[in-house]
Amino acid sequence: MAPAGREGTNNGVDTGLRSLAQLNMLHSLAAKLNSLGDVEEIGQAIAAELRTIIDYHNCRVYLLQADGLTLMPVAFRGELFSDYEKETLEELVSLVGEGITGRVAETRESFNTPDAREVDFGVLIRGTEDILESILAVPMLAGSDVVGVIILSSLGYGKFDDQDTRLLEVLSSHAAIAFQNARLLQAEREAAQASSALLRLSQVLTGIQDVEAILGEAQMTIASLVPNGALLVYIRDPESGTFDLRRYSTVDPVLSIPPGTRQEVAADVASRFMSSVTEPFLLPKEVAEQVPAEYRLFEGFRDMLIAPLHWEPDGLGALVAVAATETSSFSERDLQLAGGTADITSLALGNARRLSELERFHELVESLDAVFWEADGETLQISFVSGGSEELIGGATWLEHRWGDHILPEDREAALAMCLAAADSGRDENIEYRIATDTGRTAWVRDLVHVVKDPGGPPSLRGLMVDITERKRAEQALRKSERKYSEAFRREREAAQRLRALDEMKNTFLEAVSHDLRTPLTSILGSALTLEQAGLQMPQEDALDFVHRIATNARKLERLLSDLLDLDRLQRGIITPQRRPTDVAALVERAVAENEAAAIRQVHTDVAPLTAAVDAAKVERILENLLSNAIRHTPPDARIWVRAIAQEDAVLLMVEDEGPGVPEDLREAVFEPFRQAPGSSSVHSPGVGVGLTLVRRFAELHGGRAWVEAREGGGASFRVLLPTA
């Protein structure tokens, strides 16, 4: 473009015609940006298509990263015949406040210089020449938030003018919204991919009992979810307490284990770096440098993500991810995904251990020795005992006793009753009881009693005694383990239900915010752009109308944000009521008079002179939200009443309407955050679903309560009781 200060022509082309063509191309580019769903595609479209609007030699599109400090280039376009071809991605990365790009992000103001060499805060990229070039940089703003920076440069002096600046500013506002939408879509895609991977892991591990196979699936899953340079899996040895390296994989060839390196970590060394055995955590490279040399698996230091594995009763291990580069690290999302993978893996390892214990139990049962005996079916006098009795009890005196004398007194009566009942009925019986051995040990015995019928006389009894002490201990341990796993699964289900509830609340909140904040923002942006493009040529009445729209929608945004901030403070318990003697009648009249929507509705007040000790600001917010809610959910011709009634040591506030009322099954739900009743009939009081929540919270802050009931004659009656003593 021509330098600033030029006249109304540009190489023979009328400036007005050029501006119209630029605006048409700008609108076309804005529409294209909104249709793209990938951040890099949007950046490339800006760099490629912007040249049809503004002439340049070099274009860079920066996005502000989640750390709020780093400006990362997502698109770069430059002429190959210039020094721009020498620039690399690493050299283009900038920080807020650093150079021209960082200064524009910091100040949120556009910057146009005819000669970049004269800018004292400019930064020259290493290896490039200090050449004469013009630079135009514009921040991409979404409300008050900086999304990124678009920066253009052109060889020569004063190549950009004020019109170029205005065009780039308009484009940057569209680009900011497009980038935000793309990031939201990308987050949803990543969440879906993570959920799918974790679900697959859970399903696969259901059918696996081998520990190595479980660890392999976990390693493969975390590799697909968390960017890394290497992955390691450690399992603690239950006897020595050392953490043994069981699996290892690397993406970066630099991260290779030197021969002879110790591949187990001593218990005392591991305890110094395991800051948690239940939650994933980050081990910065500054801390990793403190690992003793003999335990370092590779040269150099990088950030590490540690996701502990823990299963009942004492199993412990860790999934370890090493950062992809020396300068990269892990995000909060990486920690959450690694934690989810570790939790699923821990449950599978616990199940594998339980199945292994069951297999050992069956082997134990098969190897048990038994004692055979015979006794009289009436007197229970012992007539024969096999030699194994000496090892079990000490059988030298068995023939001098009756069956049952060997049983501990606590179990004897019940066991004798079962044995005699078997003899009488002729049915075999399995009896379990405890005995005291010659060594003083208490043992559990299962007695398999068989009744031998004798046609010529009383029946006889034959039995097989089996020492089941170990089996009983295993059963007790198994029941204890089952109780623990049952509790663990119950907690998991509850956590999943809470996550689903939080996800539903998040979706509802995002839907409300995206609509109710974007609507006034769109109106403000449209009015502001109209005023900007018109300059001073618009009639005063029209200009005042646009200014009024901007002010009205700005007040709406202020109210929405105030509601969200108040809800956050209430949830954190940092708000306390400031009670003062207050003229409630005057407060009610003022709240109604200052409500913009109430000026065009039939709002009637019924308040007797009343003074009470309340927090006037909070009560005014209660009335404002109740009145706005009534206006929003009633037809334009419906009447609304606002009343304040003095009661014993309390004040009752009532806002009633002739609207459709609130169904009984929703009368509690409407006070929940981000819940909006269907059928809103007004757009004068937009909200994100926290107005009635604040009403209830402010009432509870006073020690009172808020509720809704049906109004006599039809409609809704919202009531707030505020104790004054």
Order of alpha helices (4+ residues) and beta strands (2+ residues): beta-beta-alpha-alpha-beta-beta-alpha-beta-alpha-beta-beta-beta-alpha-alpha-beta-beta-beta-alpha-beta-alpha-beta-beta-alpha-beta-beta-alpha-alpha-beta-beta-beta-alpha-alpha-alpha-beta-alpha-beta-beta-alpha-beta-beta-alpha-beta-beta
